[in-house]
């Protein structure tokens, strides 16, 4: 149904002042949802950043422990390799014990090599972390809360 002419005129007159000049139409009311969405997005972003920083700290701790363990494994495997080499020299060539000691020596050398590669990998990751720390530290400082600022 089309609006009547009088209704259209009345609507036009509602926006006119006494001089006959048309006022600007009032801005549409802002949606309460827009500000809520912004708050939700900001909250999710902050939560994600804090979670990632906590995860990074956990990974750093695990990598430090892994590096310590790998270094111990490397030292022990090198010691086993040296002992096995000394024992092999004293055993006869056809002895089953000599074959077993040679196998232990090979396993120890293999373990020492893999431990060395693991240490090198951890060192590379730590170097990459040091290169990224100028980016990570400001974000980390922004997300940390001073206990004196917390309001009960």
C-alpha positions in Angstrom: 0.0 0.0 0.0 1.4 3.4 -1.0 1.6 6.1 1.7 -0.9 8.9 1.3 0.3 12.4 0.2 -0.6 13.9 3.6 1.5 11.3 5.4 4.5 12.0 3.2 4.0 15.8 3.7 3.8 15.3 7.5 7.0 13.3 7.5 8.7 16.0 5.4 7.5 18.7 7.7 8.8 16.8 10.7 12.3 17.6 9.5 11.7 21.2 8.6 12.3 24.1 11.0 10.1 27.2 11.1 12.1 28.9 8.3 11.3 26.1 5.9 14.9 24.9 5.7 15.3 21.2 5.9 17.3 19.9 8.8 19.8 17.1 8.3 18.4 13.7 9.1 19.6 12.5 12.5 22.3 9.8 12.3 21.0 6.3 12.7 21.4 5.0 16.3 24.5 3.0 16.7 24.0 -0.7 17.2 24.8 -2.0 20.6 26.2 -5.1 18.9 29.1 -3.2 17.2 30.7 -2.2 20.5 30.1 -5.7 22.0 31.8 -7.3 19.0 34.8 -5.1 19.3 35.1 -6.0 23.0 34.7 -9.7 22.2 37.4 -9.6 19.4 39.8 -7.6 21.7 39.2 -10.2 24.5 39.8 -13.1 22.2 43.0 -11.5 20.9 44.4 -10.8 24.3 43.5 -14.3 25.5 45.2 -15.9 22.5 48.4 -13.8 22.9 48.6 -14.7 26.6 48.0 -18.4 25.9 50.7 -18.4 23.2 53.2 -16.6 25.5 52.5 -19.2 28.3 52.9 -22.0 25.7 56.2 -20.4 24.6 57.4 -20.4 28.2 56.4 -24.0 28.6 58.2 -25.0 25.4 61.3 -23.1 26.6 61.4 -25.0 29.8 60.9 -28.3 28.1 63.7 -27.5 25.6 66.1 -26.6 28.4 65.3 -29.9 30.2 65.7 -31.8 26.9 69.0 -30.2 26.2 70.3 -31.2 29.6 69.2 -34.8 29.2 70.6 -35.0 25.7 74.0 -33.7 26.8 74.0 -36.4 29.6 73.1 -39.1 27.0 75.8 -37.8 24.7 78.5 -38.0 27.5 77.4 -41.4 28.6 77.3 -42.8 25.1 80.8 -41.5 24.4 82.1 -43.1 27.6 80.5 -46.4 26.6 82.0 -46.1 23.2 85.5 -45.6 24.7 85.2 -48.5 27.1 83.9 -50.8 24.4 86.8 -49.9 22.1 89.3 -50.8 24.9 87.5 -54.0 25.6 87.3 -55.1 22.0 91.1 -54.9 21.6 91.6 -57.4 24.4 89.1 -60.0 23.1 89.7 -62.7 20.6 88.3 -62.3 17.0 86.0 -65.3 17.1 84.5 -64.5 20.5 80.7 -63.8 20.8 81.5 -61.4 23.6 83.6 -59.4 21.1 80.8 -59.3 18.6 78.4 -58.1 21.3 80.8 -55.4 22.5 81.3 -54.2 18.9 77.5 -54.0 18.6 77.3 -52.0 21.8 80.1 -49.7 20.5 78.2 -49.1 17.3 75.0 -48.4 19.2 76.8 -46.0 21.5 78.4 -44.2 18.5 74.9 -43.9 16.8 73.3 -42.6 20.0 76.2 -40.0 20.4 75.7 -38.8 16.8 71.9 -38.5 17.2 72.4 -36.7 20.6 74.8 -34.2 18.9 72.3 -33.6 16.1 69.5 -33.0 18.7 71.8 -30.5 20.6 72.5 -28.7 17.3 68.7 -28.5 16.5 68.0 -27.1 20.0 70.8 -24.5 19.5 69.2 -23.5 16.1 65.8 -23.1 17.7 67.3 -20.9 20.5 69.1 -18.7 17.9 65.8 -18.3 16.1 64.1 -17.4 19.4 66.8 -14.8 20.1 66.2 -13.2 16.7 62.4 -13.1 17.4 62.7 -11.8 21.0 62.7 -8.1 19.9 59.2 -8.8 18.6 58.0 -11.1 21.4 59.2 -9.1 24.4 57.1 -5.9 23.8 54.0 -8.1 23.4 54.9 -10.0 26.5 55.3 -6.8 28.5 51.9 -5.5 27.3 50.1 -8.6 28.4 51.6 -8.8 31.9 49.6 -7.3 34.7 51.2 -5.6 37.7 49.7 -7.1 40.9 49.3 -3.6 42.3 47.0 -2.7 39.4 44.5 -5.5 40.0 41.3 -4.3 41.5 39.2 -6.5 43.7 
